[in-house]
Each structure stands twice: as C-alpha cells, then as structure tokens.
Amino acid sequence: MKILLILACVISMAASLAIVKDRRNASTATCIRKTIDKLFSDAHSITFVTDYSEYCDDIVPLELNRPVFVVAVNLHPKTVNFFTTGNDFIFCVRNVDLLSYASYLIGHLKWSERKGYSDVRVLVISPENVERMHDQCWKSWLHNVVLLSWGSGEEVLSVTNQFAEGNCGARARVIEKESCAGSVNIQFPKTSNLNQCPLFLAVYHKSRFHLKFTQHFPDVRYIMKFVMPLMAQYFNAKYVVHVATDEGGVQQFIQNDKNISIYLQVDPNAPANVVSQPIITLPIVWIVPKSLPVPAIRVVLLAFKSLMWYLIIFTFVSTVFVWWLIVGCQNRRFRLEDGLDAMTNVSSLTILSSIPVMPRSFLHRSVILAYLIYIIHISCAFTSRWIELLTVPQYELQIKTVQQLADANLPIYISNNFQRNHFSRNDTNNALYEKLQKLLIPCRTHDTMTTGIRRVHNYRNCAAIVTHQDIITTQMSMTDKFDVVKIEDSSITGAHHLKFGYKLNYYFAFHIDTFLQKLVESGIGPKEFNELNAEYFKNGIREEAQDTVVLTLGHLYFAFCLLGLGLALALVVFLVELFTGFIF
C-alpha cells in the first residue's frame, strides 16, 4: 500500500512539474512574442542564434509572424552571412561564454558588410546572472540589447546603459527591469545620451591640432573650439582632449578606451567603417610658376597669329607687284624707279591710308580702292589689339592645367603626409597620376615645404601642391608679393577631407555621422568655418587693385624703332635715286 502511495505521489509531482514547465514555456513564449512585437515591429526577418539547450529547443518552433533564420551558436563565422544579412537577432544561450560566441558571429557579419553596430538589435534569452550578461554585451559592442531572464518565478525584461550617470563605461550598475506579465513598455537604451561621461578627442602632441595651436589655424579652432564642444553638448558629454606622446599612442588609446573616443583622420584611402563623414573639405591647389613677361620688341607681333602676319606681308608684296605691273604696262617699260615708287605708295596706303597723287587709270584706282578697304579693316583690328597689348602686361605660355604641369616636367614639392595620403597608390592605371607621382619631391618638415613654395616664387623652375588654406598661410608669412599661379584641381588626388576616426565598426559612429550631417545641412558648420577663415586671413594678403597703366618708352619704343627703320629705308631710296640719276 505504501508503495502505491509513493508511486502516486511521484506521478503527481511529475505531472505538476510538467504542468509548471508547460505553463512556464507558455508564459515565456507569450513574453517573447510581446517583446518582439514591441521591439522588432519593423523587422523583416529575425536571426535566432541558439545553443540548442532544453529551453531553447522549446522556443525554436515559435511562430513570430516573420521569417526566422535559426543559426547554431558554434556555426563557423564565414558561413553566417549565408543565413542572414539582417540586423535583428535573438540569442538563446546558457551562459556568458556562449553569449560571446554568438556576439562574435555578429562581429564577423558586420566586418564583412563594412558596417557598424549601431543598427544591431538583440534580444538575449538566458537564465544567467543579469549583470554579467549585460557586461558581456557591452564588451562585445552590443548596446541595443534587451535581456529576458527568470527571476522570482516570472519573466523579467531588463536593459542597461553603460553611460548612465556615474557609470561612464564601467560595469553595468544601473539596470532597468520590467515584468513581462503585463504589457511590454521597455525600450532599447539610448546610447547617444552620455550623461556627462567623457567624450575624448585623442591628438598627437607634435601635430598642429595640439592645444597650443588652437588660437591660430582656422581648421584647428573650428574642430577643437567649435565642433567638439558642440558635439559634447549634443550628446550631453564632457569634452576631454587626450594628448598622446606618439601617433601609435593615439591608436592604442582609441582601441583600449571604454569611453567614446575619436581622433582626426586625413587618409582618403581609409575604409569607410573607421572614418566619419568629412568635417572639413579643402580643395587641392597646385602652385605653378608664373610665366615670364614677353619682351616689348615682341609684343607687336602678338597682335595677330603667325599665319595672319604671313598673309599681310604676302598681300603687301602682291599689291606692290600689281601696282608696278600696271604702271609698267601703261609706260610700256618696267623701270626700277617705278617699282620703288609703287612700294612707297603702297606703304603710304598701309600706314596712312592715303597717297600723294591719285592715278587716272580706272584699273589702277580699282586696285587702290580694294587695298584701301582691306587695309582699313586690318588697321582697325591691329590698333584695337595693340592698345590692349601695350597696356596689359603680356607673358609667355602659362601653365593652366595639371596636364600642362605634367608635360612641363617641373619638380613638384609635396609634404610627406600629403604624399602618403594622396600619392601612395601604384595600381591606378592613370598615366597622368603616375607621371605626376614621379615628379614629386617629398618635404619632411613644414619649413622645408615653405622653402619649396618660395622657390616657385623666386626661381620659377619648380611647382608645389598644398591645400588652399596652407598656401594662404604661407603667403601671409612672406614679406614680398607672392607672384605665382594657383590651379585648384582635386580630380587627380581627390579633395582633402578631414574626418573623425574611431574603432573598426564602432557602434557610436552612426551617432557621430548624424551629428555631422545635421551640422552641415543646417549651414551652421560651414558658416562658422568661413567666419574663422575670414577672421584669420583679414590681415593677410589682399588682392591688389589693378593700377592705371601709364604708357612709357618701354611700351612705345617699338614705334620709335619702326620710325627709325622707315627713315633708314627713305635714306636708302634717296641714295638709290641719286645713284641711278648719275648713271642714267
């Protein structure tokens, strides 16, 4: 009888446990559905990562009204993207170690997509200690996390913000909990509110962005005195500058720091998942020597192209010959005096548009009229063009494009950092890029680069490449006028972008880009940067107004040379007539 009673009790207890388990599973399933409907209402699909423990097996068959991809926690990372490319996950794991494996799958997926963690949303289902599980999520860069656990016999949802006030990147001490028995009101933590936690800007102590330069350069002042304080206010953070002893120290600080930390990045080849949107965009300026002035004796020849001069000379000679031919036919003999007389009359028509005696022959007058109309047009064009040539300085062929600079084979001065960032590639298959790359002369220091720019100004046998702001800064340091030609062309190198850099696939990158986008689209950022530029350069180089040009002997001595040539020709003609008169 006792045995029967014992068996009855055991059966009763087993049935009770089964009923409790069924009720718990039903309660858990209801909680999961409510939580997913609340948190993942816009999700197109969900990836369920499970360790296939007993209670996880009961969750797998749940119908969640959307596609669910089931992935084993020990799946090889390289095959995870065959199952999903979504951003919504459910982790069902027994302990912290299995949670780290599941997080590693997401890390590999985001690395292959070159994306950050900001859009990843995770529901973690685990009986493990709540605080330890939240800590592991933060260590794995998972911040949009809701944890479903069992406490006091009921399902409890919890979230934590690592940057809660007084926490600032340490272990999760402030945990918000909510029972899943009623309606689900819990939300993912808003990590953009840093609650006065530090927002670090890491700089190298020898760079121009160190604190001692903040009162000088516009780009430094714009970032360190405007953008960073405004960003700290936007995220409710405390702006802190971390000065590293070397460049490697900056990278080490970024990788190891638990707080929000960024640094300045100018490498255009940096992958998109480690740099922000551009903070400042500066055009690239190619500094080329100004061409030499054309000697005054050659200025008159610039009025027309060479072919035009040849046609003018040919027309003059042809008219003299026709004139002489007509006179010879009328006199029935060809004399040298008639030829010289024809040359004199045609010269008078060319220079003065008149002749001393008008011939009686209709044919002769027709030639004179045709040539007179022609020479009036030529003279007007020549006079108007010559006035411009005499009053405006004329120069040799000027380099105006990057292609012309490459063809000139001039050495090009460039700073080491600029060369490393913009001319480090050898696989462009661009002939112009490769030709310019061979002409570069790297400068290790700022003073060396300034000396190279001065050489362009002084010797005109080289060139340089800098940003628009650097050339004006150099120009302001020079006492004499900076007489060079500047070609703004970013087609070969790309514009010079200054960006924020951070950890690979940094979860906070999304928030930084949102802030920078609002700063640019609102016009506040560009307006502030332009004002800082105007203030910095207001005492610098000003464009000089073009003075009124006064004609001097330097402009007109060709006219005196022409007069002397005419008198010399007149003397020659006189001597020839005198000589021929004695003979004949």
Secondary structure, DSSP 8 states (H G I E B T S, - for coil): -HHHHHHHHHHHHHHHHHHHHHHHHHHHHHHHHHHHHHHSTT-S-EEEEE---HHHHHHTT---SS-EEEEETT--GGGGGGT---SEEEEE-SSHHHHHHHHHHHHHHHHHHT--STT-EEEEE-SS-HHHHHHHHHHTT--SEEEEEEETTEEEEEEE-TTSTTTTTSS---EEEEESSS--------TT--TT-EEEEEEETTSTTSGGGTTT-HHHHIIIIIIHHHHHHHTT-EEEEEEESSHHHHHHHHHH-SSEEEEEE--TTS-GGGEEEEEEEE-EEEEEE---B--HHHHGGGGS-HHHHHHHHHHHHHHHHHHHHHHHHHHTS--HHHHHHHHHHHHHHHHHS--SS--S-HHHHHHHHHHHHHHHHHHHHHHHHHHHHHHS--BS----SHHHHHHHT--EEEEHHHHHHHS--S----HHHHHHHHTEEEESSHHHHHHHHHHHHHT-S-EEEEEHHHHHHHHHT-SS---EEEEE--TTT--EEEEEE-STT-TTHHHHHHHHHHHHHTSHHHHHHHHHHHHHHTTS------------HHHHHHHHHHHHHHHHHHHHHHHHHHHHHHH-
